[in-house]
Amino acid sequence: MALGQRCVLFIEKDIREDEQALRELTGLGSQATPTTVIRGEVIIGFDPKKLGEKLEV
């Protein structure tokens, strides 16, 4: 499931190029990508089912 295909607005951050993005990632308690935040809930890793559930609300 691609967020863009579902017309979901999102911000993509590249932790290899952006030190602030890396600090944000570790501040969320994650060291993995992708890490997605939806309505304040952190989803670590690619979990299509969980992403779909959160986007349906």
Sequence and secondary structure as in RCSB ss.txt:
>XXXX:A:sequence
MALGQRCVLFIEKDIREDEQALRELTGLGSQATPTTVIRGEVIIGFDPKKLGEKLEV
>XXXX:A:secstr
  TGGGT       TTT HHHHHHHHHTT  SS EEEETTEEEES  HHHHHHHHH 
